[in-house]
Amino acid sequence: MKLFGIPILLFVFFFSSESDPVKINWDENKKLTWSDFKAQPSEGADYVASTSSGISFSYSYKLLEEKLTYDFTVQSYFYPEESWYKEAYVSEYILKHEQTHFDISELHARILRKRISEASFSKAIKKEMKAIYQKVEGERQTMQNLFDSESEHSKNKEKEYQWEQYVTKQLNVYESFK
């Protein structure tokens, strides 16, 4: 019986690891490089690069004798296989714009950690966790779009600089939630 279980576990392990997308965790000591962008450029796109990044979370909980305990993890990721650039147009300035998109995702990972840490949960923890995540994810997407809109996809250098400074400042505000 044990011999039968081992091949199944190995199959599940290999199958699972192949289907997981390649991800780069946000790291304050590692900035993106153009070699991190692996996808083919989007045909007809008006911009010269695209960063695919996001946040994910997982949690576990126990309810024993009406006492709820929980643990959670929040990560921000960059997805190389979904991120691209047009080689003829790239520069360090454009790369910094793309890094700011990734930094916005990290900012919202910190915001999510803060909100979960400060929340009071009931027996409806699944629903409550999902609601917190969805709200923060909506805020993240809104900020990503506003950043591109106001900076005109990096064409407005003054707005670009203001956004970079703002995101850096906000990362510092939420430093204790990294």
CYANA upper distance limits for C-alpha pairs under 8 A (distance plus 0.5 A):
  1 MET  CA      5 GLY  CA      7.05
  2 LYS  CA      6 ILE  CA      7.03
  3 LEU  CA      7 PRO  CA      7.78
  4 PHE  CA      8 ILE  CA      7.47
  5 GLY  CA      9 LEU  CA      6.73
  6 ILE  CA     10 LEU  CA      6.70
  7 PRO  CA     11 PHE  CA      6.54
  8 ILE  CA     12 VAL  CA      6.65
  9 LEU  CA     13 PHE  CA      6.58
 10 LEU  CA     14 PHE  CA      6.63
 11 PHE  CA     15 PHE  CA      6.43
 12 VAL  CA     16 SER  CA      6.41
 13 PHE  CA     17 SER  CA      6.64
 14 PHE  CA     18 GLU  CA      6.79
 15 PHE  CA     19 SER  CA      7.05
 16 SER  CA     20 ASP  CA      6.97
 21 PRO  CA     79 TYR  CA      7.93
 21 PRO  CA     81 GLU  CA      8.32
 22 VAL  CA     79 TYR  CA      6.72
 22 VAL  CA     80 PRO  CA      7.24
 22 VAL  CA     81 GLU  CA      7.40
 23 LYS  CA     77 TYR  CA      6.35
 23 LYS  CA     78 PHE  CA      6.12
 23 LYS  CA     79 TYR  CA      5.40
 23 LYS  CA     80 PRO  CA      7.19
 24 ILE  CA     77 TYR  CA      5.91
 24 ILE  CA     78 PHE  CA      5.53
 24 ILE  CA     79 TYR  CA      6.98
 24 ILE  CA     80 PRO  CA      8.00
 25 ASN  CA     75 GLN  CA      7.55
 25 ASN  CA     76 SER  CA      6.50
 25 ASN  CA     77 TYR  CA      5.23
 25 ASN  CA     78 PHE  CA      7.03
 26 TRP  CA     30 LYS  CA      8.21
 26 TRP  CA     75 GLN  CA      8.32
 26 TRP  CA     76 SER  CA      6.27
 26 TRP  CA     77 TYR  CA      6.35
 26 TRP  CA     78 PHE  CA      7.66
 26 TRP  CA    102 PHE  CA      7.95
 26 TRP  CA    103 ASP  CA      8.27
 26 TRP  CA    106 GLU  CA      7.12
 27 ASP  CA     31 LYS  CA      7.87
 31 LYS  CA     99 GLN  CA      7.43
 32 LEU  CA     36 ASP  CA      6.95
 32 LEU  CA     95 LEU  CA      7.95
 32 LEU  CA     99 GLN  CA      6.64
 33 THR  CA     37 PHE  CA      8.14
 33 THR  CA     95 LEU  CA      7.72
 34 TRP  CA     85 TYR  CA      8.34
 34 TRP  CA     95 LEU  CA      7.74
 36 ASP  CA     80 PRO  CA      6.05
 37 PHE  CA     51 THR  CA      8.43
 37 PHE  CA     80 PRO  CA      5.42
 37 PHE  CA     81 GLU  CA      7.39
 37 PHE  CA     82 GLU  CA      8.18
 37 PHE  CA     83 SER  CA      5.50
 37 PHE  CA     84 TRP  CA      5.46
 37 PHE  CA     85 TYR  CA      7.39
 38 LYS  CA     80 PRO  CA      5.73
 38 LYS  CA     81 GLU  CA      5.49
 38 LYS  CA     82 GLU  CA      7.54
 38 LYS  CA     83 SER  CA      6.65
 38 LYS  CA     84 TRP  CA      6.48
 39 ALA  CA     80 PRO  CA      7.40
 39 ALA  CA     81 GLU  CA      5.47
 39 ALA  CA     82 GLU  CA      5.84
 39 ALA  CA     83 SER  CA      5.86
 39 ALA  CA     84 TRP  CA      5.30
 39 ALA  CA     85 TYR  CA      8.46
 40 GLN  CA     83 SER  CA      8.49
 40 GLN  CA     84 TRP  CA      6.26
 40 GLN  CA     85 TYR  CA      7.99
 41 PRO  CA     49 ALA  CA      7.97
 41 PRO  CA     84 TRP  CA      5.72
 41 PRO  CA     85 TYR  CA      6.11
 41 PRO  CA     86 LYS  CA      6.46
 42 SER  CA     84 TRP  CA      8.18
 47 TYR  CA    153 HIS  CA      7.22
 48 VAL  CA     85 TYR  CA      6.11
 48 VAL  CA     86 LYS  CA      5.73
 48 VAL  CA     89 TYR  CA      6.78
 48 VAL  CA     90 VAL  CA      7.39
 49 ALA  CA     83 SER  CA      8.10
 49 ALA  CA     84 TRP  CA      6.03
 49 ALA  CA     85 TYR  CA      4.44
 49 ALA  CA     86 LYS  CA      6.72
 49 ALA  CA     90 VAL  CA      8.24
 49 ALA  CA     94 ILE  CA      8.18
 49 ALA  CA     98 GLU  CA      7.97
 50 SER  CA     83 SER  CA      5.89
 50 SER  CA     84 TRP  CA      5.85
 50 SER  CA     85 TYR  CA      6.84
 50 SER  CA     98 GLU  CA      7.56
 51 THR  CA     78 PHE  CA      7.88
 51 THR  CA     79 TYR  CA      8.18
 51 THR  CA     82 GLU  CA      7.98
 51 THR  CA     83 SER  CA      5.28
 51 THR  CA     84 TRP  CA      7.35
 51 THR  CA     98 GLU  CA      6.37
 51 THR  CA    101 HIS  CA      7.31
 51 THR  CA    102 PHE  CA      7.81
 52 SER  CA     78 PHE  CA      6.42
 52 SER  CA     79 TYR  CA      5.92
 52 SER  CA     80 PRO  CA      7.90
 52 SER  CA     82 GLU  CA      6.30
 52 SER  CA     83 SER  CA      5.77
 53 SER  CA     76 SER  CA      7.78
 53 SER  CA     77 TYR  CA      5.85
 53 SER  CA     78 PHE  CA      4.75
 53 SER  CA     79 TYR  CA      6.30
 53 SER  CA    101 HIS  CA      7.98
 53 SER  CA    102 PHE  CA      6.39
 53 SER  CA    105 SER  CA      7.01
 54 GLY  CA     76 SER  CA      6.12
 54 GLY  CA     77 TYR  CA      5.91
 54 GLY  CA     78 PHE  CA      7.25
 54 GLY  CA    102 PHE  CA      8.28
 54 GLY  CA    105 SER  CA      5.99
 55 ILE  CA     74 VAL  CA      7.55
 55 ILE  CA     75 GLN  CA      6.07
 55 ILE  CA     76 SER  CA      4.79
 55 ILE  CA     77 TYR  CA      6.61
 55 ILE  CA    105 SER  CA      6.82
 55 ILE  CA    106 GLU  CA      7.99
 55 ILE  CA    108 HIS  CA      8.02
 55 ILE  CA    109 ALA  CA      6.45
 55 ILE  CA    137 GLU  CA      8.13
 56 SER  CA     74 VAL  CA      6.25
 56 SER  CA     75 GLN  CA      5.96
 56 SER  CA     76 SER  CA      7.01
 56 SER  CA     77 TYR  CA      8.48
 56 SER  CA    109 ALA  CA      8.41
 57 PHE  CA     72 PHE  CA      7.59
 57 PHE  CA     73 THR  CA      5.96
 57 PHE  CA     74 VAL  CA      4.80
 57 PHE  CA     75 GLN  CA      6.85
 58 SER  CA     72 PHE  CA      6.10
 58 SER  CA     73 THR  CA      5.88
 58 SER  CA     74 VAL  CA      7.20
 59 TYR  CA     70 TYR  CA      7.48
 59 TYR  CA     71 ASP  CA      6.00
 59 TYR  CA     72 PHE  CA      4.51
 59 TYR  CA     73 THR  CA      6.79
 60 SER  CA     70 TYR  CA      6.05
 60 SER  CA     71 ASP  CA      5.95
 60 SER  CA     72 PHE  CA      6.96
 61 TYR  CA     68 LEU  CA      7.47
 61 TYR  CA     69 THR  CA      6.02
 61 TYR  CA     70 TYR  CA      4.52
 61 TYR  CA     71 ASP  CA      6.87
 62 LYS  CA     67 LYS  CA      8.42
 62 LYS  CA     68 LEU  CA      6.21
 62 LYS  CA     69 THR  CA      5.84
 62 LYS  CA     70 TYR  CA      6.86
 63 LEU  CA     67 LYS  CA      5.95
 63 LEU  CA     68 LEU  CA      5.01
 63 LEU  CA     69 THR  CA      7.05
 63 LEU  CA    123 LYS  CA      8.28
 64 LEU  CA     68 LEU  CA      7.11
 68 LEU  CA    121 PHE  CA      8.30
 68 LEU  CA    122 SER  CA      7.98
 68 LEU  CA    123 LYS  CA      7.99
 73 THR  CA    113 ARG  CA      8.48
 74 VAL  CA    109 ALA  CA      6.65
 74 VAL  CA    112 LEU  CA      7.94
 74 VAL  CA    113 ARG  CA      7.01
 75 GLN  CA    106 GLU  CA      8.24
 75 GLN  CA    109 ALA  CA      6.71
 76 SER  CA    105 SER  CA      6.45
 76 SER  CA    106 GLU  CA      5.75
 76 SER  CA    109 ALA  CA      6.38
 77 TYR  CA    102 PHE  CA      8.12
 77 TYR  CA    105 SER  CA      8.10
 77 TYR  CA    106 GLU  CA      8.43
 78 PHE  CA    102 PHE  CA      7.12
 79 TYR  CA     83 SER  CA      6.82
 80 PRO  CA     84 TRP  CA      8.26
 85 TYR  CA     90 VAL  CA      7.62
 86 LYS  CA     90 VAL  CA      7.03
 90 VAL  CA     94 ILE  CA      6.54
 90 VAL  CA     95 LEU  CA      7.83
 91 SER  CA     95 LEU  CA      6.79
 92 GLU  CA     96 LYS  CA      6.64
 93 TYR  CA     97 HIS  CA      7.02
 94 ILE  CA     98 GLU  CA      6.91
 94 ILE  CA    154 SER  CA      7.42
 95 LEU  CA     99 GLN  CA      6.64
 96 LYS  CA    100 THR  CA      6.72
 97 HIS  CA    101 HIS  CA      7.19
 97 HIS  CA    154 SER  CA      6.88
 97 HIS  CA    160 GLU  CA      7.98
 97 HIS  CA    164 GLU  CA      8.49
 98 GLU  CA    102 PHE  CA      7.16
 99 GLN  CA    103 ASP  CA      6.61
100 THR  CA    104 ILE  CA      6.58
100 THR  CA    164 GLU  CA      6.87
100 THR  CA    167 VAL  CA      7.88
101 HIS  CA    105 SER  CA      7.11
101 HIS  CA    144 GLN  CA      6.98
102 PHE  CA    106 GLU  CA      6.98
103 ASP  CA    107 LEU  CA      6.58
103 ASP  CA    167 VAL  CA      7.60
104 ILE  CA    108 HIS  CA      6.85
104 ILE  CA    140 ARG  CA      7.55
104 ILE  CA    143 MET  CA      8.03
104 ILE  CA    144 GLN  CA      7.49
104 ILE  CA    167 VAL  CA      7.10
105 SER  CA    109 ALA  CA      6.76
105 SER  CA    140 ARG  CA      7.07
106 GLU  CA    110 ARG  CA      6.83
106 GLU  CA    171 LEU  CA      8.39
107 LEU  CA    111 ILE  CA      6.81
107 LEU  CA    167 VAL  CA      8.00
107 LEU  CA    170 GLN  CA      7.49
107 LEU  CA    171 LEU  CA      6.09
107 LEU  CA    174 TYR  CA      7.93
108 HIS  CA    112 LEU  CA      6.49
108 HIS  CA    136 VAL  CA      7.10
108 HIS  CA    137 GLU  CA      7.99
108 HIS  CA    139 GLU  CA      8.41
108 HIS  CA    140 ARG  CA      6.49
109 ALA  CA    113 ARG  CA      6.73
109 ALA  CA    178 LYS  CA      8.41
110 ARG  CA    114 LYS  CA      6.69
110 ARG  CA    171 LEU  CA      8.47
110 ARG  CA    174 TYR  CA      6.63
110 ARG  CA    175 GLU  CA      8.30
110 ARG  CA    177 PHE  CA      5.54
110 ARG  CA    178 LYS  CA      6.14
111 ILE  CA    115 ARG  CA      6.68
111 ILE  CA    136 VAL  CA      7.82
111 ILE  CA    174 TYR  CA      7.54
111 ILE  CA    177 PHE  CA      7.97
112 LEU  CA    116 ILE  CA      6.59
112 LEU  CA    132 ILE  CA      7.91
112 LEU  CA    133 TYR  CA      7.22
112 LEU  CA    136 VAL  CA      6.73
113 ARG  CA    117 SER  CA      6.48
113 ARG  CA    177 PHE  CA      6.62
114 LYS  CA    118 GLU  CA      6.63
114 LYS  CA    177 PHE  CA      6.68
115 ARG  CA    119 ALA  CA      6.49
115 ARG  CA    132 ILE  CA      7.82
116 ILE  CA    129 MET  CA      7.92
116 ILE  CA    132 ILE  CA      7.81
121 PHE  CA    125 ILE  CA      6.03
121 PHE  CA    128 GLU  CA      7.46
124 ALA  CA    128 GLU  CA      6.74
125 ILE  CA    129 MET  CA      6.32
126 LYS  CA    130 LYS  CA      6.66
127 LYS  CA    131 ALA  CA      6.68
128 GLU  CA    132 ILE  CA      6.83
129 MET  CA    133 TYR  CA      6.70
130 LYS  CA    134 GLN  CA      6.54
131 ALA  CA    135 LYS  CA      6.66
132 ILE  CA    136 VAL  CA      6.81
133 TYR  CA    137 GLU  CA      6.46
134 GLN  CA    138 GLY  CA      6.54
135 LYS  CA    139 GLU  CA      6.81
136 VAL  CA    140 ARG  CA      6.63
137 GLU  CA    141 GLN  CA      6.74
138 GLY  CA    142 THR  CA      6.65
139 GLU  CA    143 MET  CA      6.62
140 ARG  CA    144 GLN  CA      6.67
141 GLN  CA    145 ASN  CA      6.74
142 THR  CA    146 LEU  CA      6.59
143 MET  CA    147 PHE  CA      6.47
144 GLN  CA    148 ASP  CA      6.94
145 ASN  CA    149 SER  CA      6.52
146 LEU  CA    150 GLU  CA      6.37
147 PHE  CA    151 SER  CA      6.40
147 PHE  CA    153 HIS  CA      8.25
147 PHE  CA    160 GLU  CA      8.41
147 PHE  CA    163 TRP  CA      7.34
148 ASP  CA    152 GLU  CA      5.99
148 ASP  CA    153 HIS  CA      5.09
148 ASP  CA    154 SER  CA      7.56
149 SER  CA    153 HIS  CA      7.04
150 GLU  CA    156 ASN  CA      8.14
150 GLU  CA    159 LYS  CA      6.88
150 GLU  CA    160 GLU  CA      8.33
151 SER  CA    155 LYS  CA      6.66
151 SER  CA    156 ASN  CA      5.39
151 SER  CA    157 LYS  CA      7.47
151 SER  CA    158 GLU  CA      8.33
151 SER  CA    159 LYS  CA      5.53
151 SER  CA    160 GLU  CA      5.47
151 SER  CA    163 TRP  CA      8.34
152 GLU  CA    156 ASN  CA      6.22
154 SER  CA    160 GLU  CA      6.30
155 LYS  CA    160 GLU  CA      8.30
156 ASN  CA    160 GLU  CA      6.54
157 LYS  CA    161 TYR  CA      6.59
158 GLU  CA    162 GLN  CA      6.82
159 LYS  CA    163 TRP  CA      6.60
160 GLU  CA    164 GLU  CA      6.72
161 TYR  CA    165 GLN  CA      6.70
162 GLN  CA    166 TYR  CA      6.59
163 TRP  CA    167 VAL  CA      6.56
164 GLU  CA    168 THR  CA      6.67
165 GLN  CA    169 LYS  CA      6.61
166 TYR  CA    170 GLN  CA      6.66
167 VAL  CA    171 LEU  CA      6.63
168 THR  CA    172 ASN  CA      6.92
169 LYS  CA    173 VAL  CA      6.83
170 GLN  CA    174 TYR  CA      6.82
171 LEU  CA    175 GLU  CA      6.41
174 TYR  CA    178 LYS  CA      7.65
